[in-house]
Amino acid sequence: MIDPRVLRDDPDLVRAAQAKRGLSADVVDDALAADADRRAAIASFEALRAEQKDLGKSVARAAGDEKAALLERTRALAAQVKEAEAARVAADERWSAALMAIPNLAAPESPSGGEDDYIVLETVGTKPEFDFEPRDHVELGRLLGAFDLERGAKVSGSRFYFYTGIGARLHRALVSMALDQAAAAGFTEVVPPSLVKPRAMEGTGFLGQAADDVYRIEGQDLYLVGTSEVPMAAFHSDEILDAASLPLRYAAFSPCFRKEAGSHGKDTRGIFRVHWFDKVEMFVYTTLADAEAEHARLLAWEKEFMDKLELHYRVIDVAAGDLGTSARRKFDCEAWIASQGRFRELTSTSNCTDFQSRRLDTRMRDGQGESQPVATLNGTLCSTNRPIIALLETHQRADGSVRVPEALRPYLGGLEVLSPIG
């Protein structure tokens, strides 16, 4: 959640941030009203409690009719105190809910607008050109025996698939290369659980804006994660970290599950938009002062991985209206997909500042012994489906074979070319 002091001290800043996202400022007014009600409820409760304590002392000193009258007043006051306490609790819950309804404040540098209002920060490499009719990843996958879409649909339904043969090896190679790169950069490798409690989902902002895309386990208070950002954000929940230990950098490998709600008819061919994929996610805990610099480092690591795959890509500064609830700023790396004739997102990295840590109560203790929220950041190093698409389509040859980028070859036993089967 946002810092309540910002809301109280500068509500116009929060209203402007809402407008930048294309959202209503009503949540700001609702939160301010809830805060006023909460303060009034606390004051009323505390006044009655103080009277109750004073009355208790008077009863102890009284006798006769005076004591009987005071005892009668004590019983009436006890009921008032109980009502005031219930009102205080309810007002506090309304305040918390109102505060939770406000997304992180978009950075001043983030472009205003929606999905199409991004800014291109840089374009890397050269668009692949072919002297033959290029195939899409579905046809290439069929020729190479890399994945089986028909049996995936038969077994699990639409938007599911099997990796087979070289496809399974390619999946393993990409994950291994990503984890090795992360380890070389000082990340701690983690395999987190893929099922989490509601607090982890809510704490990362995935039960608000993205709730329709989340799989819930019926009959259990558990959710399947759409990204390992969720368990990793909750990893240090309710903890106070030593400031000297920061940054804490984790590289988490996990399956990811998404309903893809609202995507009916979009990217239905192949493995671009699917219900399940695997991903290596970078997650960092650091100080608020270093969060912006760490965000730049995460982007640099993502670009390094894209460069290893020898892809043509661009980096965009995502517009405020297309940010997730938790993000203050987000960069996407979009690779050129030849069959679609356009750039598509392969990785993203978000600076969530103290938004998630306030919800999950993750703090740090500084050199003066004071505790304060930490910053959390996340960045996709490698999801397995989309890099495979970009790799196959970028490096394909006329005979249906695919050249293996040099950096990936050691992870495929030195294989330089993926050749059609049969």
Sequence and secondary structure as in RCSB ss.txt:
>XXXX:A:sequence
MIDPRVLRDDPDLVRAAQAKRGLSADVVDDALAADADRRAAIASFEALRAEQKDLGKSVARAAGDEKAALLERTR
ALAAQVKEAEAARVAADERWSAALMAIPNLAAPESPSGGEDDYIVLETVGTKPEFDFEPRDHVELGRLLGAFDLE
RGAKVSGSRFYFYTGIGARLHRALVSMALDQAAAAGFTEVVPPSLVKPRAMEGTGFLGQAADDVYRIEGQDLYLV
GTSEVPMAAFHSDEILDAASLPLRYAAFSPCFRKEAGSHGKDTRGIFRVHWFDKVEMFVYTTLADAEAEHARLLA
WEKEFMDKLELHYRVIDVAAGDLGTSARRKFDCEAWIASQGRFRELTSTSNCTDFQSRRLDTRMRDGQGESQPVA
TLNGTLCSTNRPIIALLETHQRADGSVRVPEALRPYLGGLEVLSPIG
>XXXX:A:secstr
   HHHHHH HHHHHHHHHHHT  THHHHHHHHHHHHHHHHHHHHHHHHHHHHHHHHHHHH  HHHHHHHHHHHH
HHHHHHHHHHHHHHHHHHHHHHHHHTS     TTS SSSTT  EEEEEES     SS    HHHHHHHHT EEHH
HHHHHH TT  EE THHHHHHHHHHHHHHHHHHHTT EEE   SEE HHHHHHTTTTTTTGGG EEETTTTEEE 
SSTHHHHHHTTTTEEEEGGG  EEEEEEEEEE   TT TTSS STTSS SEEEEEEEEEEE GGGHHHHHHHHHH
HHHHHHHHTT  EEEEE  GGGS TT SEEEEEEEEETTTTEEEEEEEEEE TTHHHHHHTEEEE TTS EEE E
EEEEEEEESHHHHHHHHHHSB TTS EE  GGGGGGGTT  EE    
